[in-house]
Amino acid sequence: MFVSTDIEDGILVITINNAPVNALGAAVRSGIVEALDMVERDPSIKAVVLTGAGKLFSAGADIKEFGKTLIKPYLPDVLSRLENSKVITVAAVNGQSLGGGLETALSCRYRVASRWAMMGLPEVKLGLIPGAGGTQRLPRLIGIKEAAAMITSGKPINAMKAVEIGLVDAVAENDVVETAVSFAREKMKTQERRPLAAIEKPFDWDPDWLEEYKVKLINHSRGQESPIRALEAVRATGELSFVDGLKREREIFSDCMKSPQRRGLIHSFFAERAAKKVLFLEGSLPAQVDTIGIIGAGTMGVGIAIACAAGGFKVSIVDSNADVLSAGINRILQSFQRDLAKGRITEADANILGSRVTAMASIDALTDADLIIEAVVEKMDVKKAVFSRLDRIAKPTAIFASNTSYLNIDEIAAATNRPASVIGMHFFSPANIMRLLEIIRTKEASHEALATAVTVGTKLNKINVLAGVCDGFIGNRILKKYRLQADYLVEDGAMPSDVDRVMREFGFAMGPFQVSDLAGLDIGWHNRRREDSIRDPRERYVPIADKLYELDRLGQKTGAGWYQYTPGDRTPQIDPVVEEVIRAESSRKNITRRPVDDTEIRERIIFAMINEGAKILEEGIASRALDIDLVLVHGYGFPAYRGGPMFYANELGLEKVLKKVQKFERDDPFAWSPSELLVECVREKRDVLERV
Ligand code: T1G
């Protein structure tokens, strides 16, 4: 039974009951139609209350149906029936009401929400637009400005905001269904509201505003089409009748459904959920973690502390430098105050969060910690010293995690007497914002230790990705290949601004040289010096960045790096000095600079990422291709609508990718040795880059 009905004194209560998220699959749609047929047949029914079973109202259309032949009744037709019901209809929004779920609520004449209900139209995040009347009904209810913001951002709003803008009529203090039933009884006595379909156009219709909004949207969307297409559908509310507007919405929806961006974003959606299931850890019990110790009150330590406190843990943050520790604690408390000021948390929440964090001057105080995360300087000897000391003072059951972004954690584990309890938890800065967490599976790591890290990561609302030990794990290892190709392209004939532009057009927020100027050229310089002793002599080395570093051009923080900057303005400006350094370097290496077109820039960078990802997969550093996609999308700005490098390779065609890799290999055999897995997939005509 996917839809249950219950008649209470003339009120028909329809409950959507399709675990886990009340998705509006074919059976649910048929169930709603059968319930509405009851209204037609039974004159004793005077009103309808529609709600969801469990904690959600409905998560909308069944995403698993996408790309398959749709089964009748189609959702837009079901909702038209609901909207034109001859009795009053009230949605009792008992929880999250998203996509088609909110469109269903909009097709009811009234809406009553529970205090914790969230309402949104996240379709654009799936590469789609609302396809069951949302772009036509919502603007008619709350106006184009509020509606455009909800529809093009895909962000949900809470019940208080929903009341404020008129999306819901009341917020239930107690049981939302009971409140909705009483609300329906009241409305039965009065002249009921007209259906939204009967409203000619939004009350604040303003085509000029829409044009201005569209420009901002295009600048913000980084090549993602769905927000712009959704705005086209919103525009129809002022230019077309409701019926024609629905047709326009359906046309645009169908276009988006066919788009590669929809495939990429749906892949990203399901990949994120697949990451919650670490198959080899199923059945492994995590350790009980109440207190988390964090060593190092620098940027990473502070971010991790904020995330852990927000995740409900007691946090002991340690730094031997009193000034650093004091500054760190202040930054943590200021973060909670900022959330309070923005209305994200209450005063009570801020106090609770603050009370969870304790500052300590010495790691000797971490005797109660169940999990200890070190975020000290990226030097192996320092980390080893910290861990061997921890070994002596921590609980025998305590689990140790290093936040290192590239050091060998097997080596760190060997410095302790508990290697099975030593893992990596690589957070991404800012650690309280970035959702990605690389959990590093060391050789000796126990399943309990890994399961503990996954459980803690989940409580921190992180996207957990398991990675094996190698230089850079998954993300930084691929990033290194990305950076190398960017440097090679500049030495061959492109300019940094060409490479950055092509990467932005591909969908990255910034290109590699802009990123370098933001992070600081000193970061890259120290990384290269660390690698000097281990760099393979066959690796082509480009010293242009070193030359800029030696000129004290560290990027935005010094007003000049790969670009120059006007004080107070972060806009990168091409600098002739840099172009001169680049030309001199090419000449010193007897490289005859040549025109490098956009296709070569894009393919050399993206295919280098794909090839390295395939090697990471074949080596077992990542266990699934989707894990690599998640790391690049959530840690390195790879456009989600491309799905990630591995999904993108499948979309391009693996044979095409391999052919290009082999072409580039002729110029640089070391940089472009093809992944054996990629070769195998092409040989076996597999269309998905995956280990079998
Ligand atoms: N359809 C099918 N399965 C869904 C689903 C959906 N809409 N939403 C979630 N699931 C699955 C998910 O894959 C996972 O499955 C399980 O439910 C729990 O999900 C016509 C066309 C609702 C906030 O974009 O945002 O309506 O891995 O782990 O963390 O205009 O799920 O267990 O097998 O995410 O508690 C628009 C998407 C659809 C909402 C709950 N709606 N879902 O989060 O659980 S398009 C959305 C979410 C549409 C209309 C258009 C979240 C959630 P499994 P979960 P959660």
Boltz pocket constraint, residues with backbone or C-beta under 6 A from the ligand:
constraints:
  - pocket:
      binder: B
      contacts: [[A, 20], [A, 21], [A, 23], [A, 59], [A, 60], [A, 61], [A, 62], [A, 63], [A, 64], [A, 75], [A, 96], [A, 98], [A, 99], [A, 100], [A, 101], [A, 103], [A, 122], [A, 123], [A, 126], [A, 128], [A, 129], [A, 130], [A, 131], [A, 132], [A, 134], [A, 270], [A, 273], [A, 274]]
      max_distance: 6.0
